[in-house]
Amino acid sequence: MDNPTREDVKEFYSEAAAKPQDDLCCPTSYPQQNIDHIPQEVLDRFYGCGSPIINAGIKMGESVLDLGSGAGIDCFIASKLVGNVGSVIGVDMTDNMLQVANESKILVSDNLGYSNVEFRKGYLEDIPATDNSIDLVTSNCVINLSQDKSKVFSDIRRVLKDNGRLVISDIVSETETTEEIKMNKQLWGECLAGALTENGFLSALEKTGFYGIEVLKKDFWKKIENINFYSMTVRAFKYDKSPSCNFQGHKAIYNGPFKVIIDDEGHVFTRNQVVEICTDTLNKLNSSPYLGSFTILEPGGEQSEIPCCTEDVSGNSRCC
């Protein structure tokens, strides 16, 4: 049997667009206030495995791009959250799904009183968006369908702005899947055969250059051939290093609660100990998700003017 192809996946989800498939629906629900403006035709075609759009801490005015947007449910939720000053792009390769999404967009726009959603045909590995243009990339149980996941992560990083973030829900396996599972076209369509291991997923993000990687949620999904599969939601950030990074006398003190931590670049911070930092690390520690965890000392020993209490990307209060 040949490996499942992109065309196999496209055919699988074309059928799921034409007729809702209950077997593809993971046990995930959204708060009613987030979906009361969305047509039932869209809700019936929700095939995600999590709620990344709800966990993303979306703010008014942000630009959001959803990969594998399907019938558009996550795009329409984001549309309400970013408001009429924000923008949302949905990307999908399936004509039938795009048709449902575009037809529903009219009613969603009428219900909200504005239109800020655009659907584009495209692939995960070659995202139809310009470089450094997006605040947030989301994806709901889609990346496992790609045959080249490293290219997907790389292209996500390309379209994100500096300090932009991704929040992805996907299926991951506890251990490597068997060849029999990987060759099963039905299990590919059901988001299982193409799943990375949990460690493999996180490692792929790290290798691509993302930082601040955090597992926001993880739930058991099902067991196939004694392999446990989970729905996992992950957040990670893009940070562009400066070609002029240098040491200007800044220092950082990690406030706790852990005794010692190591950042993505191998810097070791011991609680309440002074560590010299370069300008890149300075900018990083002053941004989400690290903001509020460090006290910054300016050259000469003065504490920097960082607000004592700030709000991180998820809307949580962080106090230094």
N, C-alpha and C positions, 0 to 999 in steps of 0.2 A: 504494500500500500504506500502511495506517495504521501509526503508531508502535506498537511493542510496549507492552502495558499490564501493570499489576500482575496482572490475571487471566491473561494469557498466561504470565507467570512462574510463577504459582501452579499452573497446569495442567501446565507443564513439569516442575516439581519434585514434583507429586503422582504423576506417572508414574514419576519417578526414585525415589520412596519405595516404590512398589509393586514395582518391578523395578529392581535395581541397574544403573546405566549406566556401563560401563567407560570410555566416551569422555569422561565428565565428570571422571574421576579424574586429578588432577595428580600428577606424580612426587614425592610427599611422603610420608615415612614417619616414624613416631614410635618412640622407644626402647621396647623390649618391656616394660620395667618400668613404663611409663606407661599401657600399654593391656592388661595381662594380666588386668585385672578387668572388661573390657568385652566384651559378647557379639559374636559374629561378624556378626550381623545389622546391628549398628551400624557395624562396621568396613567391611562391604561397601558401605555407603552414605555413605562419606566422600567429599565432593565439594569439599574445600577446595583452596587453592593455596599453602598455607604451614603454619607451625606456630606461630601467635601465642601459643598457650597455653603452649608450651614456652619461648618467648623472653620471657615476661612477668615472670619473676622472682617468681612467686607465692609468698606466705608463708602459713604456718599462720594460720588465723583470719580471712583476708580475705574480703570479699564480692565475688563475680565475676558479671558478667552477659555472656552470649554472645549476640550478635545473629545471627539466621539460623542457629539452633542445629541445624537439620536433625534427623538421627537421634540427636544428642546426644553425639558423640564428644568434642568439646572440653569440654563440660560435665562429662562423666564423668572426663576427665583432671584437670580442675580440682577435682572433688570429692575426689579422692585427695590433691591437693597442699594444699588448704586445711584438710583434716582435719575431724574431727567438730565443731570449734569454728567452722568457716567456713561459708559459704553460697554456693550457686551458683544462678543463674536462667538458664534458656534461653528465648529468645524466637524464635518462628517463626510464619509466617502460614499454613502448610500443614498441614491436618488429618492427612493421611497420615503426614507426618514426625513430628508430635507424637504420633501413636498409636504409632509404632515406638519413639520416645524414652521414652514413659511405660511401655510394656510392658517395655523393657529396664532401666528404672530399678530395677525390683524386684530383678532379678538382680545389678545393680551394687551395690545396697544390701546384699544378702546377702553378696556377696564382700568388701565393705569392712567390714561390721559396723556400719554407720551409714547414715543417710539425710540428705542435706543439699542435694539437687537438686530444683528445682521448674521445671516447664516451663509457660510462659504463651503463649497465642495473642496475637499482636500484630504491629505493623509497625515497620519501622526508623525511620520518620519520627514515630512516636508511641509511644514505648517504654512499656510497662506497668510502670513502676517510679516510685517517689517521688523527689522532688528530693533531691540531695545524699546519696544513700544507698549508693553503690557505690564500692568501692576501685578496681576494674579492669573496664573494658569491653573485650571482645575481639570480633572478627568475622573470619571466614575465607572470603574470596572471595564476599562477599554485597553489600557496599555498591554495587558496580558495577551491581547489579540495580535500584537505586532510580532513580526519575525525578526525585527532589528531594534530591540529595546534601547540599546546604547545610542542609536541614532535619534530615537524619540526624545530621550533625556537631553541630548545635545541640542536638538532643535528647540526644545522648551527653553533651555538656557539662552539660546540666541534671541528669542523674541521677548524675553523678560527684560524690564528695566533694571538698572543697578539697584540692588536691595529689593527687587521684586521677589515674589514668592510663588511656589507651587503648593497646592494642597490636593493630594491625589488619594482616592480610594481605589483599591484594587484587590484582587484575589492573590494570595501568596500561599506557598506550600511550606510545610514544616521541614520536609526533606525533598531531595530531587525526585521528580516524577519519573515513572518508568517509560520505556520506549513505547509500550503498548498504549499508555495514556496519551503520550505526545502525538501518536499517529491517528488518534481517534477524532474524526472531524466533528462529531457531535459534541464531544467534550471541549474541543477548541471553541466552538460557538457558545458553549456554556461557561466560558471564561476559566476553565480548569486546566486544560492540557497545556496551555501556553504560560501558565503562572510561573513566575520566578520564586525561588525560596525567599523567605523573609530576609535572611542575611544577604542574599544575592541582590534583592531589591534595594536595600539600604546601601550596600557597597557600590552598586551602579550609580546611585545618586552622588555618592562621595567621589567616585572616580571622575564623574562629569564636572566636578568642581563646585557642587552645592555645599552650603555650610548650614549650621544650625539645624541639622536634620533631627526631626522629632516624630516619634510615633504617637499620634493623637488618640488613636482608638484601634482596638484589635478584638475581633469577635470570631468565634468558631463558626465555620460555614458548613462543611460536610466532610465525610471521610470516603475516599475512593481507594480501593486496593491497599488498605491499611495506611494510607497517607492522609494526614490531616491538612485541610485547607482552611484558611482564615480570610476574613475580610479585614483589611488593614488600611487605615487612613494616616497619611504621612504629610508633614509639612517640611519644607526646606527653602532656603534663601539663596539668591544669586548675589555675589559680591565681586565687582570688578577690581582687581588689584591696580594700583596706580604705578605707572612706570617711574614715577619720581618718589616712590616710597622711601622714607629715611627716618632716622632717629633724631628727634628734635628736643629730647629731654622729657617727654611725657612718660608717666608711670601709671600703673593700674594696681588697685588693691581689690582682690576678690572678696566679696562680703559674706559668702556662705550661701546655703547652709552646709555644703559638703566640705570635707577637710581639704581635698585636693581635686582639681579638675584639669582636663587637658582639652584644648580647643582643637578645631579641625586641622590646624597647621602644626600641631605638636607643642604649642606653648603651654607650659605647666604653670598653673596658678594655685598657690597654696593660700588657704583662707587667712585673710588679714596680713598677708605679706606683700611687700612692694615689689613689683616686677616692671622693668623697663619695657616699653612698647614702641613700635614704629608707628608712623602715621596711618598706615593701612589698618593695623590692629586697633588704633585709636578710633578710627571711623567705624570700624566694625562693632566695637564694644559700645559705641554710642547709638547703635541701631538695634532694631529687633533682630533676633529674639534675646539679645544679651542686655539690652537697656535696663538699668536698674539693678543689675547684679554686681556692678563694679563701681568703685570710687576712682575717679580719674584725677591724678595730680598733674598740674601744668608744670612746664619747665620752671624751676625755682622752688617747687614744692607746694604751690598753691592748689587748693582743690578747685576743680573746674566748676563752672556755673551750670551744673546739670539740675533740672527741676527735681525736687525731692521725690515727688510722686508723678509718675508718668503713666500713660496708657499704652500697652503693647499692641501688637497687630491683631490680637484676638479680643481687644477691648477690655482686658483685665488690668487693674491698677497694679503698678509695680513701684514700690518705694525703696529708696536707697537709704 
